Amino acid sequence: MKNMNPKMKKWLAVAGGLALCVILVVLIGQRFQTPNPVDAPLPSQSSEVSDVTVDPSGPDSTEKEKEVTVTPPDTTQPVSTDNGAVSSGTEQTIQGDVSKPEYTEEQLQDPTQKPNGEKVTEPPAAVDHDKVEQPKETPKQESSSKPSNGGNSIPGFDNVPNLGENQVIEGKSDGDINKQVGTMD
């Protein structure tokens, strides 16, 4: 091996790697092959004949059987399973399609009953909107929060003191975002 140049060593390493890959592909491929079915040996047939004898003088088995009576199921209440469901074919549904009820104009205009047939206990009172009196003064709503000590009066922000201008604290960093900037007091 001392007289082999680096080029020859490189080609031997590549050829060895390729041979190893081919061997691995063959071994892995054998794992995925289905094994050939092996026929199980058939049991040998014996030439012996077994004699079966029936005693005709024995008790008749049909006489001893009890008579079986089957009561038909009660079908007085018909069960309705027709809900529009489709369970055959490629498109199956659990419920049928929803259909919007259609009402006639007479049903829609009748003030004594609703369109679905329910009776109305008292008809709605008609209000003339032109004669409605508007209040002369609008009632003032008093806010429960009153500003104290120069605070804010925004609802939900009661008694927030005004501390003046915002303060800006400059952070000094060398540009690394993973370093802590400033002190955590």
C-alpha positions as CSV (number, residue, x, y, z in Angstrom):
1,M,0.0,0.0,0.0
2,K,3.0,2.3,0.2
3,N,3.4,2.5,-3.5
4,M,-0.3,3.6,-4.2
5,N,-0.9,7.2,-5.1
6,P,-3.7,9.2,-3.5
7,K,-5.8,9.0,-6.6
8,M,-5.8,5.2,-6.5
9,K,-6.7,5.3,-2.8
10,K,-9.6,7.6,-3.5
11,W,-11.0,5.3,-6.2
12,L,-10.6,2.2,-4.0
13,A,-12.5,4.0,-1.2
14,V,-15.3,5.0,-3.6
15,A,-15.5,1.4,-5.1
16,G,-15.6,0.0,-1.5
17,G,-18.4,2.4,-0.6
18,L,-20.4,1.5,-3.7
19,A,-20.0,-2.2,-3.0
20,L,-21.2,-1.7,0.6
21,C,-24.3,0.3,-0.7
22,V,-25.2,-2.5,-3.2
23,I,-25.0,-5.1,-0.4
24,L,-27.2,-3.0,1.9
25,V,-29.8,-2.5,-0.9
26,V,-29.9,-6.2,-1.6
27,L,-30.3,-7.0,2.1
28,I,-33.0,-4.4,2.6
29,G,-34.8,-5.5,-0.5
30,Q,-35.0,-9.1,0.8
31,R,-36.7,-7.9,3.9
32,F,-39.6,-6.5,1.8
33,Q,-40.1,-9.7,-0.3
34,T,-43.0,-11.9,0.5
35,P,-42.0,-15.4,1.5
36,N,-43.0,-18.2,-0.9
37,P,-46.0,-20.0,0.6
38,V,-45.1,-23.5,1.7
39,D,-47.8,-26.1,1.2
40,A,-48.7,-27.9,4.4
41,P,-48.6,-31.7,4.0
42,L,-52.0,-33.2,3.6
43,P,-53.0,-35.7,6.3
44,S,-52.8,-39.2,5.1
45,Q,-56.1,-40.8,4.2
46,S,-56.8,-43.9,6.1
47,S,-58.5,-46.8,4.5
48,E,-60.3,-47.7,7.7
49,V,-64.1,-47.3,7.5
50,S,-65.9,-46.5,10.7
51,D,-69.3,-48.1,11.1
52,V,-72.0,-45.9,12.3
53,T,-75.1,-47.7,13.5
54,V,-78.4,-46.1,14.4
55,D,-80.7,-47.8,16.9
56,P,-84.1,-47.6,15.4
57,S,-85.8,-48.8,18.5
58,G,-84.5,-45.8,20.6
59,P,-86.7,-42.9,21.5
60,D,-87.7,-40.6,18.8
61,S,-85.9,-37.3,19.3
62,T,-88.7,-35.2,17.6
63,E,-91.2,-36.3,20.2
64,K,-89.1,-35.0,23.1
65,E,-88.6,-31.5,21.6
66,K,-90.7,-28.8,23.0
67,E,-92.8,-26.9,20.7
68,V,-91.2,-23.5,20.0
69,T,-93.6,-20.6,19.8
70,V,-92.4,-17.3,18.4
71,T,-94.5,-14.2,19.3
72,P,-94.5,-11.6,16.6
73,P,-93.1,-8.2,17.6
74,D,-95.6,-5.5,18.6
75,T,-96.1,-3.2,15.6
76,T,-98.9,-1.1,16.9
77,Q,-96.6,2.0,17.0
78,P,-95.0,2.5,13.6
79,V,-91.5,3.7,13.9
80,S,-90.7,6.5,11.5
81,T,-87.1,6.3,10.4
82,D,-87.6,8.5,7.3
83,N,-85.7,11.6,8.1
84,G,-84.4,12.2,4.6
85,A,-81.1,10.5,5.3
86,V,-79.3,8.9,2.4
87,S,-77.1,5.9,3.3
88,S,-76.4,4.5,-0.2
89,G,-74.2,5.6,-3.0
90,T,-71.1,7.7,-2.8
91,E,-72.8,10.8,-1.2
92,Q,-74.2,10.0,2.2
93,T,-76.0,12.4,4.5
94,I,-77.1,12.1,8.1
95,Q,-80.0,14.4,7.8
96,G,-82.1,15.4,4.8
97,D,-82.0,18.8,3.2
98,V,-83.7,21.6,5.1
99,S,-86.8,23.0,3.4
100,K,-88.1,26.5,4.1
101,P,-91.8,26.6,4.8
102,E,-93.8,28.6,2.3
103,Y,-96.7,30.8,3.6
104,T,-99.5,32.3,1.7
105,E,-100.1,36.1,1.7
106,E,-103.3,35.5,3.8
107,Q,-101.3,33.7,6.5
108,L,-98.7,36.5,6.6
109,Q,-101.3,39.3,6.8
110,D,-103.5,37.7,9.5
111,P,-102.9,39.5,12.8
112,T,-104.7,36.9,14.9
113,Q,-102.3,34.1,14.3
114,K,-98.6,33.6,13.5
115,P,-97.6,32.2,10.1
116,N,-96.9,28.8,11.6
117,G,-100.5,28.6,12.9
118,E,-100.0,29.7,16.6
119,K,-102.8,31.9,17.9
120,V,-101.8,35.4,19.1
121,T,-103.2,36.2,22.6
122,E,-103.4,39.9,22.0
123,P,-102.9,41.7,18.7
124,P,-100.0,44.2,18.7
125,A,-101.1,47.7,19.4
126,A,-100.4,50.1,16.6
127,V,-98.3,53.2,17.5
128,D,-98.5,56.4,15.5
129,H,-94.9,57.4,15.3
130,D,-95.7,60.9,14.2
131,K,-97.4,61.7,17.5
132,V,-94.8,60.4,19.9
133,E,-93.7,63.1,22.3
134,Q,-90.0,63.7,22.6
135,P,-88.7,64.6,26.0
136,K,-87.8,68.3,26.4
137,E,-84.6,67.7,28.2
138,T,-82.3,64.8,27.8
139,P,-81.3,63.3,31.1
140,K,-77.7,63.8,32.0
141,Q,-75.8,60.7,32.9
142,E,-73.6,61.3,35.8
143,S,-70.3,59.5,35.6
144,S,-69.4,57.5,38.7
145,S,-65.8,58.4,38.2
146,K,-64.8,61.9,38.9
147,P,-61.3,63.2,38.3
148,S,-59.4,63.7,41.5
149,N,-56.0,65.4,41.8
150,G,-55.8,66.1,38.1
151,G,-56.3,62.5,37.1
152,N,-58.0,61.1,34.1
153,S,-61.8,60.7,33.8
154,I,-61.8,58.0,31.1
155,P,-64.1,55.1,32.1
156,G,-62.1,52.2,33.2
157,F,-59.0,54.3,34.0
158,D,-60.2,56.0,37.2
159,N,-57.7,57.8,39.3
160,V,-54.8,57.5,36.9
161,P,-52.5,60.3,37.9
162,N,-50.9,62.4,35.2
163,L,-47.2,62.3,35.8
164,G,-46.2,64.6,33.0
165,E,-44.1,63.8,30.0
166,N,-43.1,60.2,29.1
167,Q,-39.6,59.3,30.1
168,V,-37.3,57.7,27.5
169,I,-34.4,55.6,28.7
170,E,-31.8,55.0,26.0
171,G,-30.5,51.4,25.9
172,K,-26.9,51.0,25.0
173,S,-25.9,47.8,23.3
174,D,-23.2,46.5,21.0
175,G,-25.8,45.1,18.6
176,D,-26.2,41.6,20.0
177,I,-29.9,41.0,20.6
178,N,-29.3,38.2,23.0
179,K,-27.6,40.3,25.6
180,Q,-29.4,42.0,28.4
181,V,-29.8,45.7,28.0
182,G,-29.9,47.8,31.1
183,T,-30.6,46.7,34.6
184,M,-33.6,44.8,35.9
185,D,-34.6,46.7,39.0
